[in-house]
């Protein structure tokens, strides 16, 4: 297991159990005690955990896995979803992205589309991107064929998203053609949802201003519920997921009038 994968697993374990000790790391990951201690020290240096004698506990951060440690989860599926999603974007359109690992992958795939290169569409900006995710805005800012509009707000460190009431005036002033929404959970009964109310509020506003809403979610998130609703099932036009989706769950979405695309 590579170092970033161990970090991801350690943070997940602490998020679930509240603590972990060196002996557990040695037994579960097959590393030496010295390596286990170094891993914990590295995470503590980043203020993601607090070291204890013989182990570690959850730190003072709001305990959701930071985005950089989620990138390894369902990575192949997310890349396939992203490549398919990027091909749905039409030149000269306005595209919205909320934060998250899957939408970040979609944005990266968009930036590599050769047909949107500067000048080919007859205008400087082939696509306008609207996002409240600082990492997405930063990734796309160097692409001169893309006009990037950042929704203001207060930074949520775990997801790099800007949240809060400062964002509302910006969102209300625009119309989005196609909005890609990353979620913590999505079901045919309850719609798209996130664990965090501040993210949910901004994401809901983005979907309200969008002509078409595409939920991008790997199959592990299907048929589940989360705390804060982003949008109801009737507001979702398309669910783009991976081919590991349970066929029965797919049929539920289709019965609710939601187009399901498997990547």
PEUR-V226408 format. One record per residue. N is the residue number from 1. RES is the residue in one small letter. SS is DSSP state (helix for helix, strand for strand, loop for the rest). PSI is psi in radians with two decimals (NA if undefined). Layout:
((N:RES:SS:PSI) (N:RES:SS:PSI))
//
This chain:
((1:x:loop:2.26) (2:x:loop:2.87) (3:x:helix:-0.80) (4:x:helix:-0.51) (5:x:helix:-0.68) (6:x:helix:-0.78) (7:x:helix:-0.81) (8:x:helix:-0.81) (9:x:helix:-0.68) (10:x:helix:-0.81) (11:x:helix:-0.68) (12:x:helix:-0.75) (13:x:helix:-0.77) (14:x:helix:-0.64) (15:x:helix:-0.61) (16:x:helix:-0.79) (17:x:helix:-0.27) (18:x:loop:-0.29) (19:x:strand:2.94) (20:x:strand:2.67) (21:x:strand:2.90) (22:x:helix:-0.70) (23:x:helix:-0.67) (24:x:helix:-0.74) (25:x:helix:-0.75) (26:x:helix:-0.79) (27:x:helix:-0.74) (28:x:helix:-0.60) (29:x:helix:-0.07) (30:x:loop:0.56) (31:x:loop:2.93) (32:x:loop:2.76) (33:x:helix:-0.63) (34:x:helix:-0.74) (35:x:helix:-0.74) (36:x:helix:-0.76) (37:x:helix:-0.67) (38:x:helix:-0.71) (39:x:helix:-0.79) (40:x:helix:-0.68) (41:x:helix:-0.72) (42:x:helix:-0.76) (43:x:helix:-0.63) (44:x:helix:-0.65) (45:x:helix:-0.52) (46:x:loop:0.07) (47:x:loop:0.54) (48:x:loop:-0.38) (49:x:strand:2.97) (50:x:strand:2.21) (51:x:strand:2.50) (52:x:strand:3.01) (53:x:loop:1.96) (54:x:loop:0.07) (55:x:strand:-2.53) (56:x:strand:2.77) (57:x:strand:2.97) (58:x:strand:2.43) (59:x:loop:-2.88) (60:x:loop:-0.04) (61:x:loop:2.73) (62:x:loop:2.01) (63:x:loop:1.47) (64:x:loop:2.57) (65:x:loop:2.23) (66:x:loop:2.62) (67:x:helix:-0.67) (68:x:helix:-0.33) (69:x:helix:0.01) (70:x:loop:-0.17) (71:x:loop:-0.47) (72:x:loop:-0.18) (73:x:loop:2.17) (74:x:loop:0.66) (75:x:helix:-0.72) (76:x:helix:-0.77) (77:x:helix:-0.73) (78:x:helix:-0.62) (79:x:helix:-0.70) (80:x:helix:-0.77) (81:x:helix:-0.79) (82:x:helix:-0.77) (83:x:helix:-0.71) (84:x:helix:-0.75) (85:x:helix:-0.74) (86:x:helix:-0.52) (87:x:loop:-0.20) (88:x:loop:-0.19) (89:x:loop:2.17) (90:x:loop:2.52) (91:x:loop:2.56) (92:x:loop:0.17) (93:x:loop:2.88) (94:x:strand:2.12) (95:x:strand:2.32) (96:x:strand:2.52) (97:x:strand:2.26) (98:x:loop:-3.08) (99:x:loop:2.92) (100:x:loop:2.89) (101:x:helix:-0.68) (102:x:helix:-0.78) (103:x:helix:-0.56) (104:x:helix:-0.73) (105:x:helix:-0.68) (106:x:helix:-0.78) (107:x:helix:-0.69) (108:x:helix:-0.71) (109:x:helix:-0.68) (110:x:helix:-0.75) (111:x:helix:-0.35) (112:x:loop:0.05) (113:x:loop:2.03) (114:x:helix:-0.53) (115:x:helix:-0.16) (116:x:helix:0.26) (117:x:loop:2.69) (118:x:loop:2.25) (119:x:loop:-0.43) (120:x:loop:-0.54) (121:x:loop:0.06) (122:x:loop:0.16) (123:x:loop:2.77) (124:x:loop:-0.79) (125:x:loop:1.97) (126:x:loop:-0.57) (127:x:strand:2.46) (128:x:strand:2.20) (129:x:strand:2.24) (130:x:strand:2.18) (131:x:strand:2.67) (132:x:loop:0.24) (133:x:strand:2.02) (134:x:helix:-0.64) (135:x:helix:-0.65) (136:x:helix:-0.80) (137:x:helix:-0.72) (138:x:helix:-0.73) (139:x:helix:-0.67) (140:x:helix:-0.24) (141:x:loop:-0.52) (142:x:loop:-0.09) (143:x:loop:1.81) (144:x:loop:-0.34) (145:x:loop:-0.10) (146:x:strand:2.29) (147:x:strand:2.15) (148:x:strand:2.13) (149:x:strand:2.13) (150:x:strand:2.20) (151:x:loop:2.25) (152:x:loop:3.04) (153:x:loop:-2.89) (154:x:strand:2.35) (155:x:strand:2.28) (156:x:strand:1.88) (157:x:loop:-0.61) (158:x:loop:-0.61) (159:x:loop:-0.06) (160:x:loop:0.27) (161:x:strand:2.55) (162:x:strand:2.21) (163:x:strand:2.97) (164:x:loop:3.03) (165:x:helix:-0.28) (166:x:helix:-0.42) (167:x:helix:-0.46) (168:x:helix:-0.83) (169:x:helix:-0.62) (170:x:helix:-0.82) (171:x:helix:-0.73) (172:x:helix:-0.25) (173:x:loop:0.05) (174:x:loop:2.85) (175:x:loop:2.29) (176:x:strand:2.30) (177:x:strand:-0.83) (178:x:strand:2.19) (179:x:strand:2.18) (180:x:strand:2.15) (181:x:strand:2.12) (182:x:strand:2.54) (183:x:loop:2.87) (184:x:loop:-0.42) (185:x:strand:2.64) (186:x:strand:2.36) (187:x:strand:2.75) (188:x:loop:-0.38) (189:x:loop:-0.66) (190:x:loop:-0.15) (191:x:strand:-2.74) (192:x:strand:2.50) (193:x:strand:2.80) (194:x:strand:2.84) (195:x:loop:-0.24) (196:x:loop:2.18) (197:x:helix:-0.59) (198:x:helix:-0.69) (199:x:helix:-0.72) (200:x:helix:-0.69) (201:x:helix:-0.81) (202:x:helix:-0.75) (203:x:helix:-0.64) (204:x:helix:-0.75) (205:x:helix:-0.66) (206:x:helix:-0.75) (207:x:helix:-0.59) (208:x:helix:-0.49) (209:x:loop:0.12) (210:x:strand:2.43) (211:x:strand:-0.57) (212:x:strand:2.34) (213:x:strand:2.18) (214:x:strand:2.06) (215:x:strand:2.17) (216:x:strand:2.03) (217:x:loop:2.32) (218:x:loop:2.86) (219:x:helix:-0.30) (220:x:helix:-0.27) (221:x:helix:-0.06) (222:x:strand:2.51) (223:x:loop:0.29) (224:x:loop:2.90) (225:x:loop:2.69) (226:x:loop:3.00) (227:x:loop:-0.84) (228:x:strand:2.18) (229:x:strand:2.32) (230:x:strand:-0.85) (231:x:strand:2.65) (232:x:loop:2.93) (233:x:helix:-0.66) (234:x:helix:-0.24) (235:x:helix:-0.19) (236:x:loop:2.11) (237:x:loop:-0.76) (238:x:strand:2.43) (239:x:strand:2.06) (240:x:strand:1.99) (241:x:strand:-3.04) (242:x:loop:2.96) (243:x:loop:0.08) (244:x:loop:0.06) (245:x:loop:2.44) (246:x:loop:2.16) (247:x:helix:-0.61) (248:x:helix:-0.69) (249:x:helix:-0.68) (250:x:helix:-0.76) (251:x:helix:-0.60) (252:x:helix:-0.76) (253:x:helix:-0.75) (254:x:helix:-0.63) (255:x:helix:-0.47) (256:x:loop:0.08) (257:x:loop:0.29) (258:x:loop:2.19) (259:x:strand:2.30) (260:x:strand:2.20) (261:x:strand:2.20) (262:x:strand:2.22) (263:x:loop:NA))
//
